[in-house]
């Protein structure tokens, strides 16, 4: 570097990078005096921080002005009258605890089947099952009849209101406590019959065994044991079942499509709280 024109007092041999720290203010070149780099840099950072905070506050204010009126309108919206809540909606909202199905008296909750999906399977049209289950039951009953066995449909779909009568009225008539009643009948909202996939079957030639454990001695039961799985029906409550429900050889359920399989097996396999 050419050392000519350096401020007085600075040795020529050490003047590659001028150091003005020890010089009087009047001796610092004007260009250097007017560029306090440290002060400008610090001030610039503070300005950016303040600008960022200001922008954030403005954004929050605008969000509040947009959101608050909508929240107020939602809060003032009329609540759906209880009279408009159907049994199907009630069934779909039954007891969920932390996203898991909670059992009641050893029974799992089930929603009601859609009425539009129910089809009659009895001659009087009173016993109903979901379309897929109804078709398979009719096919199974026809196969059994060809073998000389009459599969009599006793009870299929049952609403929550109907199960209320089956559980509470019968419990009162017999003077049973809830646990004793639940051993033979599910509380309302917890019956497999709500699903439209469960059916109570009797032997048409031995009606005295209907809904009795003696049904296991009938030709109908023996035929079901050997053949029901070919039509996707299975016994819901065999002897010593893990649910602790009384043995019901007459109570069978359809598990022949995705929805029916998920309805029963997902509920059973969900870890309970």
Helices and strands as residue ranges (DSSP letters): G 12-14, G 25-27, H 30-33, H 37-75, G 82-84, H 87-92, E 96-97, E 100-101, G 115-117, E 118-120, E 128-130, H 131-146, E 151-155, H 160-164, I 165-169, H 170-174, H 178-182, G 192-195, E 198-203, G 207-209, G 213-217, H 219-227, G 228-231, E 233-235, E 251-254, H 258-261, I 262-266, H 267-269
